[in-house]
């Protein structure tokens, strides 16, 4: 698939900058190239930037009121992330952090980055606020994400990185930096607490891990995820996005992992996920076992683009999650 025009242009500029830097440093043919920075940023449009921290994407909305971050990236890159935010925003304070879900590759920087921020606390709540509450950014999340972040386990976050505000309805919203910011809950998708963030004036969506374009959909069944929920989330993104006429662009979508996308990219990914769902459902209807479905290689035509034989999310892991998620629920023991 082609890269969005803005991304391609930025990549060209980046290559030029790197080449110029190499020339200034007197680099010679055969010299070891400079390492790729661990944290890089790209202006998307409007108030919104995409910051890539390792393999994770963070969205930054920057304006006169300060900075809003969607996720904070892994803990090991928190200092580099903070430095990049300061480079982009100058002395503007970090006011808000929105966590799209609880996984530590997206919340690992919460403690360090929130503690570097500032909150505005006023009105009747000022006297009730905990000491030092104004000396940290507010952290927003769905209540299902908060539950997982507080529970013992791999997603537990230290107290200083816990959400300070949560919501439990389908949509929360507030006005910041001259535009409405919508937090849209996508139940039972990647996890049970996924949030899509829509910057309405900038026309940018931060999708978290309900949409990634580096692998097959990641369905975390242990954390409440489901194949049906992933498809619902992708369709919701498509409902919101509007393509630019006869060109790439329009509403941009920042995936949890992967390159910047627009509506056409999400449609392609949704169509792939729908076709795979139908194939797996058909196999389940024909009473094929999980081992038989794996042997049938139902996704072989997509493996070159989205598959993996090793790592945290292999093709086999995806097939198993899809098979178990789409299989009819078995009645509980003793049920009639």
ABEGO torsion letter per residue (X at the ends): XBBBAAAAAAAAAAAAAAAAAAAAAGBBBGBBBBBBBABBBBBABEABBBBBBEABBBBBBBBAAEBBBBEAEBAAAAAAAAAAAAAAAEABBBABBBBABABAAAAAAAAAAAAABBBBBBEAAAAABBBGAAABBBBBBBAAAAAAAABBEAABBBAAABBABBBABABBBBBBGGBBBBBBBBBGBABAABBBBBBAAAGBBBAEAABBAABBBBBBAAAGBBAAAAAAAAAAAAAABBBBBGBBEEBBBBBABEBBBBAAAAAAAAAAAAAAAAAAAAAAAAGBBAAAAAAAGAAAAAAAAABBABEABBAAAAAAAAAAAABBBBBBBGBX
